[in-house]
């Protein structure tokens, strides 16, 4: 019985070693910086933006190599939005310690839903005629991410709810594409996004109490 348990444990260790050897340093660094920037954003820390710039730069190459072209294009958008977010968070009101958290408006919800539907249809249709993997799912996740990133940069509380949803979908996509570390990263993102929503909601209530 002990010998059987020992052999079973060794098989697991060897399997983990083989799995680790298949990972690239580029993806490892991308995962580390990706987790760090999302955690800092959830903690309302402005340093999330420069770290995010490093992370998305790395993932441009990773997604190109994996034929996830919508995700690759999304990284260029993220790059621009990270610069904008860094600028927006840096220019807080003089009487505020941090840039205030805002709630989403009904108009923003309607416009976001329309934009996601249109973007998913058109980009998915285009990517269907390329070697892209999962063109419509990838395009839908890209559209949701575009909207969520705008709300994150503008400090809209509900951005975290969008990230929770889209990160769950991404976990499945990256598992099927054998981007295991990235799938794990996005699973952790779900937890961080939930933490971000809770923390930002507390900050919003503090803002109301301070008025």
C-alpha positions, 0 to 999 in steps of 0.5 A, a space after each residue: 500500500 505504501 509503495 503504491 502511494 509512493 509510485 502515485 505521488 511520483 507520477 504526479 510529481 513527474 507530470 507536474 515537472 513535464 507540465 512546467 517544462 512546457 510553459 514559456 518564460 514569456 507566459 510566466 512573466 505575463 501571468 505575474 505582471 497580469 495578476 499584479 496589475 489586476 490586484 493593484 487595480 482592485 486595491 485602487 492603486 494607481 501603479 496598476 497602470 504601468 504594470 498593466 502596460 508591461 503585461 499587455 505588451 507581452 500578451 500581444 506576442 502570446 496571443 499572436 502565436 496562439 492564433 487568438 487574433 481578437 485577443 491580440 488586437 485587444 491588447 493594443 486597445 488595452 495599451 492605449 486605455 492603460 495610458 489613458 487610465 494612468 492619466 485619468 487616475 493621476 488627475 483626481 480632484 484637489 479635494 479628493 485623496 483618490 479619483 472618486 468611484 462612480 456608478 454606471 448609468 442606464 444610458 451606459 448600460 444600453 450603449 454597452 449592450 448595443 456596442 457588444 452585440 454589434 462588435 461581436 457580430 462584425 468581428 466574429 464574421 471577419 475572423 470566421 474567414 481566418 485561422 482564428 480560434 473560436 471567432 465569435 466567442 473570442 469576439 464576444 469576450 473582446 467586446 465585453 473587455 473593451 467595455 469593461 476597460 473603459 469603465 475601469 479607467 473611468 472608475 465605474 464600479 460595475 466594471 468588476 461585474 463585467 470582468 467576473 463574467 468575461 474572465 470565467 468565459 476566458 478560462 474555458 477558452 484558454 484551457 482548450 488552447 492549452 494556455 494553462 498558466 493563462 487559464 489559471 491566471 484568469 481563474 484568479 482574476 475572477 477572485 480578484 475582480 470580486 474583491 475589487 467590486 467589494 472594495 470599490 463599493 466600500 469606497 463608494 459608500 465612504 464617498 457618500 458618507 463624506 458628502 
